[in-house]
Amino acid sequence: MQNLLSSVNFETLLTTETLLQLVQGILILVGGYILTRFVGFILRRYLLKPLSDQLRMLIDKLVRYTLMLLIFFFALTSLGIDATPLLGAAGILGVALSFASQASLSNMVSGVFLISEKPFVVGDIIKVGDKTGIVQSIDLLSVKIRTFDNQYIRIPSEKILNAEVTNITRFPIRRQDFKFTLAFDADTDLVTSILEDINAQNIYCLNEPAPLILFTGFGPSGIEVLFGVWFSKTDYVVTRNSVLTMLTQRLSQAGITFQMPKYQIQQVPEPPMP
């Protein structure tokens, strides 16, 4: 740092030549900023368009930050400041930071694996632990998601790489399961017919694959039923609400009621006092 300060001649700071150098340095910074924005636009609009969203974001940031750094050092050189000591100090600082931030290095390596493996992309809905949300960005250090109640969550890349990740919207269609219990004397043939009709009449349910209708067994309160319908991944909310509404109405019209768990509580009298 002393070498850097010693390279500045303070006696000539207010001379005409110095003022011209200052203007030149400002013009370099302004022109460099415009150039950086233009290069970023060309990269995103044309050169990086065939790549995935996360690769476009990563390459765009890498190119822009590299250009900004080069322009900064070029502006220092135009002011007559020797940037060599600054580069040396930056190198030493980078080595020190690398030893002091092992977690960041681990996250960077994990981020590389995530980007190359592509378990999810920007716009997918994922579940990591108890967190579920829409992927906003995939960087080397972390993945940012937005939850459905509009919260912003940053998850370190290493945590995602070591956790069980569920990509809810990876495939174009999904199956929504409805589980309920009917009375032991319920007409299973009638129930099957009603469920098939619900799937056929609901505009959000797909006919292919066929719906899953499964009587899973006898529970403590009645016959346990699994009804699974297939739908487009973008219609989750409307499919769930409409099927639940139709299911309740149609079974009620047929005189079929849902069974809830029943509990019997007995009060045991206290033993007589001796």
C-alpha positions in Angstrom: 0.0 0.0 0.0 2.9 2.3 0.7 4.3 1.7 -2.8 0.9 2.5 -4.2 0.7 5.8 -2.3 4.3 6.7 -3.2 3.5 6.3 -6.9 1.2 9.3 -6.6 2.8 12.7 -7.1 0.8 15.0 -4.8 2.7 18.1 -6.0 1.1 17.8 -9.5 -2.4 16.9 -8.5 -3.8 20.4 -9.4 -2.0 20.9 -12.6 -3.7 21.0 -16.0 -2.2 17.7 -17.0 -3.5 16.0 -13.9 -7.0 17.4 -14.4 -6.9 16.0 -17.9 -5.9 12.7 -16.6 -8.7 12.8 -14.1 -11.3 13.6 -16.8 -9.8 10.8 -18.9 -10.1 8.4 -16.0 -13.8 9.3 -15.5 -14.5 8.9 -19.2 -12.8 5.5 -19.1 -15.1 4.5 -16.1 -18.2 5.8 -17.8 -17.4 4.3 -21.2 -16.4 1.0 -19.5 -19.7 0.9 -17.7 -21.6 1.4 -20.9 -19.4 -1.2 -22.7 -20.0 -3.7 -19.9 -23.8 -3.2 -20.1 -23.7 -3.6 -23.9 -21.6 -6.7 -23.7 -23.9 -8.2 -21.2 -26.9 -7.4 -23.4 -25.3 -9.1 -26.4 -24.4 -12.1 -24.4 -27.9 -12.6 -22.9 -29.7 -11.8 -26.1 -27.7 -13.7 -28.7 -24.6 -15.6 -27.6 -25.9 -17.3 -24.5 -29.5 -17.8 -25.6 -29.2 -21.6 -26.3 -27.8 -22.2 -22.8 -29.9 -22.9 -19.6 -30.9 -19.9 -17.4 -28.4 -20.7 -14.6 -25.5 -20.9 -17.1 -26.5 -17.7 -18.7 -26.6 -15.9 -15.3 -23.3 -17.4 -14.3 -21.4 -16.5 -17.5 -23.0 -13.1 -17.6 -21.9 -12.2 -14.1 -18.4 -13.6 -14.7 -17.9 -11.6 -17.9 -19.3 -8.4 -16.5 -17.3 -8.5 -13.2 -14.1 -9.3 -15.1 -14.6 -6.4 -17.5 -15.4 -4.0 -14.6 -12.2 -5.1 -12.8 -10.1 -4.5 -16.0 -11.7 -1.2 -16.6 -11.0 -0.1 -13.0 -7.3 -0.9 -13.3 -7.1 0.7 -16.7 -8.6 3.9 -15.2 -6.0 3.8 -12.4 -3.2 3.5 -15.0 -4.5 6.5 -17.0 -4.3 8.6 -13.8 -0.6 7.7 -13.5 -1.1 5.3 -10.6 0.9 2.1 -10.7 -1.6 -0.7 -10.1 1.0 -3.4 -9.7 1.2 -3.1 -5.9 -2.6 -3.2 -5.7 -2.6 -6.4 -7.7 -0.1 -7.9 -5.4 -2.1 -6.9 -2.4 -5.3 -8.3 -3.9 -3.5 -11.6 -4.6 -2.3 -11.9 -1.0 -5.7 -10.9 0.3 -7.3 -13.6 -2.0 -5.0 -16.3 -0.6 -5.8 -15.2 3.0 -9.5 -15.2 2.3 -9.3 -18.7 0.7 -7.8 -20.1 3.9 -10.3 -18.2 6.1 -13.4 -19.2 4.2 -13.3 -23.0 3.7 -17.1 -23.0 3.8 -17.3 -20.6 0.8 -14.9 -22.8 -1.2 -17.0 -25.9 -0.4 -20.1 -24.0 -1.5 -18.4 -23.0 -4.8 -17.5 -26.6 -5.6 -21.0 -27.7 -4.7 -22.4 -25.0 -7.0 -20.3 -26.3 -9.9 -21.7 -29.8 -9.4 -25.3 -28.4 -9.2 -24.9 -26.4 -12.4 -23.4 -29.4 -14.2 -25.8 -32.0 -12.9 -28.9 -29.8 -13.4 -31.3 -31.3 -10.9 -33.4 -28.2 -11.3 -33.4 -25.0 -13.3 -34.6 -21.4 -12.7 -38.4 -21.4 -12.5 -38.7 -24.9 -11.1 -40.6 -25.5 -7.8 -38.3 -27.5 -5.4 -38.5 -28.7 -1.9 -35.4 -28.8 0.3 -36.1 -30.0 3.8 -39.1 -28.1 5.0 -38.6 -25.3 2.5 -40.6 -25.2 -0.8 -40.4 -22.4 -3.4 -39.7 -21.3 -6.9 -36.1 -21.2 -7.9 -35.0 -17.6 -8.6 -31.3 -18.0 -9.3 -28.6 -20.6 -9.2 -25.1 -19.3 -8.3 -21.9 -20.9 -7.3 -22.3 -20.1 -3.6 -26.1 -20.5 -3.1 -29.5 -21.1 -4.6 -32.2 -18.5 -4.1 -35.9 -19.5 -3.9 -39.1 -17.6 -3.4 -41.7 -19.3 -1.3 -45.4 -19.2 -2.0 -46.0 -16.7 0.8 -43.4 -14.4 -0.9 -40.4 -15.0 1.3 -36.9 -14.9 -0.1 -34.7 -17.8 1.0 -31.0 -18.3 0.3 -29.8 -21.9 0.6 -26.0 -22.7 0.5 -25.0 -24.9 -2.4 -23.3 -27.4 -0.1 -26.5 -27.9 1.9 -28.5 -28.6 -1.3 -25.9 -31.0 -2.6 -26.0 -33.0 0.6 -29.8 -32.8 1.1 -32.7 -34.7 -0.5 -34.1 -32.3 -3.1 -37.6 -32.8 -4.6 -38.2 -31.2 -8.0 -42.0 -30.8 -8.0 -42.3 -29.4 -11.5 -39.5 -31.4 -13.3 -42.1 -33.3 -15.5 -44.9 -31.8 -17.5 -47.7 -33.7 -15.6 -48.2 -34.7 -12.0 -50.5 -36.8 -10.0 -52.6 -35.4 -7.1 -53.6 -38.0 -4.5 -56.8 -37.7 -2.4 -57.0 -40.0 0.6 -60.3 -40.5 2.5 -62.2 -43.1 4.5 -65.7 -44.5 3.8 -68.1 -46.6 5.9 -67.5 -50.4 5.9 -70.8 -51.0 4.1 -70.1 -48.4 1.3 -70.9 -49.6 -2.2 -67.4 -49.9 -3.7 -68.7 -50.3 -7.3 -70.7 -47.1 -7.0 -67.8 -45.3 -5.5 -65.5 -46.4 -8.3 -68.1 -45.2 -10.9 -68.4 -41.8 -9.2 -64.6 -41.3 -9.1 -64.2 -42.3 -12.7 -67.0 -39.8 -13.6 -65.3 -37.0 -11.6 -62.1 -37.5 -13.5 -63.9 -37.5 -16.9 -65.9 -34.4 -16.2 -63.2 -32.3 -14.5 -61.6 -30.1 -17.3 -58.3 -30.1 -15.4 -57.9 -33.9 -15.0 -56.2 -35.8 -17.7 -57.7 -39.0 -19.2 -54.2 -40.4 -19.9 -52.7 -41.7 -17.7 -55.9 -43.1 -16.3 -56.8 -42.1 -12.7 -55.7 -44.3 -9.8 -58.6 -45.7 -7.8 -57.4 -48.0 -5.0 -59.1 -49.4 -1.9 -56.0 -49.6 0.3 -57.5 -51.6 3.1 -59.7 -51.6 6.2 -58.8 -48.9 8.7 -60.1 -48.5 12.2 -63.0 -46.3 11.0 -63.8 -47.8 7.6 -62.6 -48.5 4.1 -59.5 -46.4 3.2 -59.5 -45.1 -0.4 -56.8 -43.5 -2.6 -58.0 -41.5 -5.5 -55.2 -40.1 -7.8 -55.8 -37.8 -10.8 -53.2 -36.6 -13.3 -53.0 -33.0 -14.3 -50.7 -30.5 -16.0 -48.1 -29.1 -13.5 -49.3 -25.6 -14.0 -52.9 -26.4 -12.8 -52.1 -27.7 -9.3 -54.3 -25.3 -7.3 -57.4 -25.3 -9.6 -57.2 -29.1 -9.9 -57.0 -29.8 -6.2 -59.8 -27.3 -5.3 -62.2 -28.5 -8.1 -61.7 -32.2 -7.5 -62.2 -31.8 -3.7 -65.4 -29.8 -4.4 -66.8 -32.4 -6.9 -65.7 -35.3 -4.6 -67.7 -33.9 -1.7 -70.8 -33.0 -3.7 -71.0 -36.3 -5.7 -70.5 -38.6 -2.7 -73.0 -36.6 -0.6 -75.6 -36.8 -3.4 -75.1 -40.6 -3.5 -75.7 -40.8 0.2 -72.0 -41.8 0.9 -70.4 -40.1 3.8 -66.8 -39.8 4.9 -65.8 -41.6 8.0 -63.7 -39.9 10.7 -61.7 -41.6 13.4 -63.8 -42.4 16.4 -62.4 -42.5 19.9 -64.1 -44.0 23.0 -63.2 -42.5 26.3 -64.0 -44.4 29.5 -63.7 -43.0 32.9 -62.2 -45.5 35.3 -63.6 -45.1 38.8 -61.0 -44.5 41.5 -60.3 -47.4 43.8 -61.9 -47.0 47.2 -59.8 -45.6 49.9 -58.5 -48.2 52.4 
